[in-house]
Amino acid sequence: MQPLPKEYLSRIIRAVVEFQLIEDNDKILIGLSGGKDSLFMAYALTELKNTLKKNFTLGAITINPMFTKDFSCEAMQKFCDKLNMPYHIHEVNIAETIANQDNKNACYSCAFFRRGAINGYAKEHGYNKIAYAHNHDDAVETFFMNLFYSGQLKTFMPSTYLSRSDVTVIRPLLYFREEEIRNAISLHGQEPCAPPCPFNGNTMRQKAKNLIEELSKENPLLYEHLSAAMRTTAVGDLWPPIKNRKEMKPYYYQFFKNQQK
């Protein structure tokens, strides 16, 4: 494996320092799907650990959702062996769960059960942090989807404490664009594994990605504007929250009282 370029290393450090993602004595469990992002993160965090003097440990876990019978983790096992990183494979029958849930969002159910399994393993094995390989594009797309599909201005946070599991989720790749990670495959020499997801390429996220790409043809600054809008400093003039009937009652009373004078 090639050393992580200084420019990449500095971007990882920027995220770690700015959002206080890693401290001494942390035990970090990496969610390793076998995709380009999680492979790059495992490699980058290993490089970070070998470069810095901070005392933290790394481990990795892959969730087998049992979508296919030929799901193989052999390549990921060899990859983790090269990194001297403990590796665990955990089977969760997400395929059967989704099949039994009519009219429910398959992506949401899959993510929910994956996270639950990883949280449980982390707590059971003494990991206090879980690292997910969400990149900057993921954050922008999540912001975009929340606006369009739930009417909310929000995205996922760089660090989130989960009180129920007593673990903290961290996202060290937030200052990397997806294309940069795709181009960095040669650095660690491990080709991404084919995703077992039967909905791959036909998800809400993919639609959001395609829409951003299409709108960017007319407005090249669209992505930058969405990125800037994710910051709390971007909040401008917004309407107040909707009031229910009980909250509106005194306003109606005052209005009609004034009308009678």
PLY file of the C-alpha trace (Angstrom):
ply
format ascii 1.0
element vertex 261
property float x
property float y
property float z
element edge 260
property int vertex1
property int vertex2
end_header
0.00 0.00 0.00
1.15 3.52 -0.78
1.49 6.14 1.98
-1.49 8.45 2.32
-0.66 11.74 0.52
-0.02 14.65 2.87
-2.93 16.61 1.41
-5.31 13.74 2.19
-3.81 13.21 5.64
-4.24 16.90 6.46
-7.91 16.72 5.47
-8.49 13.74 7.75
-6.74 15.60 10.58
-8.84 18.71 9.88
-12.07 16.74 10.36
-10.74 14.91 13.44
-9.58 18.13 15.10
-12.48 20.41 14.08
-15.19 17.97 15.16
-13.18 16.30 17.97
-13.69 12.83 16.52
-10.77 10.89 18.03
-9.25 11.05 21.50
-6.58 9.07 23.33
-7.63 5.55 24.36
-10.54 5.45 21.90
-11.47 2.02 20.63
-12.97 2.57 17.18
-15.05 0.05 15.23
-15.10 0.65 11.47
-18.23 -0.25 9.52
-16.61 -2.02 6.56
-19.05 -2.70 3.73
-16.37 -3.41 1.16
-17.31 -0.33 -0.88
-14.77 2.26 -1.96
-15.56 4.66 0.90
-15.24 2.23 3.81
-12.09 0.64 2.35
-10.50 4.06 1.98
-11.50 5.02 5.52
-10.00 1.85 7.02
-6.75 2.50 5.15
-6.74 6.24 5.98
-7.42 5.76 9.70
-4.65 3.16 9.85
-2.28 5.67 8.24
-3.47 8.32 10.68
-2.84 6.01 13.63
0.66 5.22 12.40
1.44 8.91 11.86
0.05 10.51 15.01
1.08 9.89 18.58
-2.51 9.47 19.74
-3.21 6.16 21.41
-6.30 4.65 19.80
-7.15 1.22 18.43
-9.09 0.12 15.35
-11.25 -2.84 14.47
-13.65 -3.55 11.60
-16.99 -5.28 11.14
-18.95 -6.32 8.07
-22.67 -7.00 8.21
-23.84 -9.79 5.92
-27.48 -8.82 5.15
-28.04 -12.24 3.54
-29.38 -10.80 0.28
-27.36 -13.42 -1.63
-26.05 -16.89 -0.83
-22.59 -16.19 -2.27
-21.74 -13.16 -0.11
-17.97 -13.34 0.40
-15.80 -11.40 2.84
-12.53 -13.07 1.89
-11.14 -9.97 0.16
-12.02 -7.77 3.14
-10.44 -10.26 5.54
-7.17 -10.14 3.57
-7.37 -6.35 3.41
-7.75 -6.08 7.19
-4.93 -8.56 7.68
-2.65 -6.23 5.67
-3.68 -3.39 7.99
-3.16 -5.56 11.10
-6.76 -4.78 11.99
-9.10 -7.18 13.85
-12.02 -8.11 11.61
-15.45 -9.59 12.34
-18.32 -10.75 10.11
-21.84 -10.61 11.51
-24.90 -12.11 9.80
-28.24 -10.30 10.03
-31.16 -11.60 7.96
-32.19 -8.19 6.67
-33.41 -9.69 3.40
-36.13 -11.67 5.19
-37.10 -8.68 7.34
-37.57 -6.45 4.29
-39.58 -9.15 2.50
-42.01 -9.27 5.44
-42.46 -5.50 5.61
-44.99 -4.43 2.99
-44.99 -0.81 1.82
-42.02 0.19 3.96
-38.80 1.86 2.88
-36.33 -0.96 2.26
-33.30 1.34 2.53
-34.46 2.68 5.88
-35.07 -0.84 7.24
-31.70 -2.08 5.99
-29.84 0.86 7.55
-31.79 0.53 10.80
-30.93 -3.14 11.32
-27.33 -2.72 10.15
-26.78 0.08 12.65
-28.47 -1.89 15.42
-26.22 -4.89 14.83
-23.06 -2.76 14.72
-24.08 -0.82 17.85
-24.69 -4.06 19.71
-21.36 -5.56 18.66
-19.50 -2.37 19.60
-21.03 -2.26 23.06
-20.44 -5.97 23.66
-16.77 -5.79 22.65
-15.78 -2.56 24.36
-15.70 -0.18 21.39
-16.66 3.35 22.40
-16.81 4.76 18.86
-18.13 3.59 15.49
-16.69 5.08 12.30
-18.85 5.33 9.16
-17.42 6.32 5.79
-19.94 9.00 4.83
-18.26 11.55 2.56
-19.09 15.18 1.74
-21.38 14.19 -1.15
-23.36 11.98 1.24
-23.87 14.92 3.62
-25.04 17.24 0.83
-27.36 14.59 -0.63
-28.85 13.90 2.81
-29.48 17.63 3.27
-31.09 17.76 -0.18
-33.30 14.70 0.52
-34.46 16.01 3.89
-35.56 19.26 2.27
-37.41 17.52 -0.55
-38.88 14.51 1.24
-39.40 15.64 4.85
-39.47 19.44 4.69
-36.56 19.76 7.13
-33.26 21.62 6.90
-30.88 19.04 8.36
-28.20 16.46 7.58
-26.21 13.97 9.65
-23.69 15.31 12.15
-19.92 14.68 12.09
-20.22 13.14 15.57
-23.30 11.73 17.29
-23.51 10.21 20.76
-25.97 7.29 21.05
-27.12 7.18 24.65
-28.91 3.83 24.32
-25.75 2.03 23.16
-23.31 4.37 24.93
-21.22 4.71 21.75
-20.37 7.70 19.58
-20.71 7.60 15.79
-17.96 9.51 13.94
-17.58 10.35 10.25
-13.91 11.16 9.45
-14.33 11.48 5.65
-16.59 14.54 5.61
-13.99 16.67 3.85
-13.60 14.24 0.94
-15.63 14.30 -2.26
-16.83 10.97 -3.61
-14.80 11.30 -6.81
-11.61 11.83 -4.80
-12.18 8.59 -2.91
-12.92 6.76 -6.15
-9.60 7.97 -7.55
-7.74 6.92 -4.38
-8.34 3.18 -4.82
-4.81 2.72 -6.21
-3.33 4.00 -2.94
-4.42 0.96 -0.94
-4.63 -1.46 -3.87
-7.97 -3.03 -2.90
-10.76 -3.08 -5.46
-14.24 -2.44 -3.98
-16.56 -5.40 -3.55
-19.78 -5.56 -5.53
-22.67 -4.33 -3.33
-25.09 -7.15 -2.40
-28.02 -4.70 -2.20
-30.80 -5.67 -4.67
-31.87 -2.00 -4.82
-28.41 -0.68 -5.71
-28.69 2.19 -8.22
-32.44 2.53 -7.66
-32.65 4.31 -4.33
-33.87 7.68 -3.10
-30.26 8.71 -2.58
-29.35 7.83 -6.15
-32.27 9.92 -7.40
-31.08 12.86 -5.29
-27.53 12.40 -6.64
-28.82 12.37 -10.22
-31.00 15.44 -9.64
-28.11 17.44 -8.14
-25.95 16.47 -11.10
-28.65 17.47 -13.58
-29.42 20.82 -11.93
-25.70 21.57 -11.69
-25.52 21.67 -15.49
-27.54 24.89 -15.40
-26.15 26.13 -12.09
-22.50 25.08 -11.62
-22.51 26.56 -8.10
-25.46 24.46 -6.92
-23.35 21.94 -4.99
-21.34 24.69 -3.28
-24.56 26.47 -2.29
-26.06 23.28 -0.84
-22.82 22.68 1.06
-22.86 26.20 2.48
-26.54 25.86 3.44
-25.72 22.93 5.76
-23.93 25.25 8.19
-25.88 26.89 11.01
-24.55 30.28 9.87
-26.62 29.90 6.69
-29.97 30.13 8.49
-31.70 33.38 7.50
-35.29 34.59 7.71
-37.67 31.67 8.24
-41.31 31.55 9.25
-42.17 30.66 12.87
-43.43 27.13 13.68
-47.03 26.26 12.77
-49.36 26.87 15.72
-52.07 24.37 16.64
-55.67 25.37 17.44
-54.99 25.75 21.16
-52.02 28.01 20.51
-54.00 30.05 17.98
-57.01 30.61 20.28
-55.67 33.71 22.11
-54.63 35.25 18.79
-58.17 34.80 17.39
-59.65 36.15 20.61
-57.49 39.26 20.50
-58.21 39.81 16.81
-62.00 39.61 17.10
-61.98 41.54 20.35
-60.32 44.43 18.58
-62.81 44.14 15.71
-65.75 44.69 18.09
-64.44 48.04 19.31
0 1
1 2
2 3
3 4
4 5
5 6
6 7
7 8
8 9
9 10
10 11
11 12
12 13
13 14
14 15
15 16
16 17
17 18
18 19
19 20
20 21
21 22
22 23
23 24
24 25
25 26
26 27
27 28
28 29
29 30
30 31
31 32
32 33
33 34
34 35
35 36
36 37
37 38
38 39
39 40
40 41
41 42
42 43
43 44
44 45
45 46
46 47
47 48
48 49
49 50
50 51
51 52
52 53
53 54
54 55
55 56
56 57
57 58
58 59
59 60
60 61
61 62
62 63
63 64
64 65
65 66
66 67
67 68
68 69
69 70
70 71
71 72
72 73
73 74
74 75
75 76
76 77
77 78
78 79
79 80
80 81
81 82
82 83
83 84
84 85
85 86
86 87
87 88
88 89
89 90
90 91
91 92
92 93
93 94
94 95
95 96
96 97
97 98
98 99
99 100
100 101
101 102
102 103
103 104
104 105
105 106
106 107
107 108
108 109
109 110
110 111
111 112
112 113
113 114
114 115
115 116
116 117
117 118
118 119
119 120
120 121
121 122
122 123
123 124
124 125
125 126
126 127
127 128
128 129
129 130
130 131
131 132
132 133
133 134
134 135
135 136
136 137
137 138
138 139
139 140
140 141
141 142
142 143
143 144
144 145
145 146
146 147
147 148
148 149
149 150
150 151
151 152
152 153
153 154
154 155
155 156
156 157
157 158
158 159
159 160
160 161
161 162
162 163
163 164
164 165
165 166
166 167
167 168
168 169
169 170
170 171
171 172
172 173
173 174
174 175
175 176
176 177
177 178
178 179
179 180
180 181
181 182
182 183
183 184
184 185
185 186
186 187
187 188
188 189
189 190
190 191
191 192
192 193
193 194
194 195
195 196
196 197
197 198
198 199
199 200
200 201
201 202
202 203
203 204
204 205
205 206
206 207
207 208
208 209
209 210
210 211
211 212
212 213
213 214
214 215
215 216
216 217
217 218
218 219
219 220
220 221
221 222
222 223
223 224
224 225
225 226
226 227
227 228
228 229
229 230
230 231
231 232
232 233
233 234
234 235
235 236
236 237
237 238
238 239
239 240
240 241
241 242
242 243
243 244
244 245
245 246
246 247
247 248
248 249
249 250
250 251
251 252
252 253
253 254
254 255
255 256
256 257
257 258
258 259
259 260
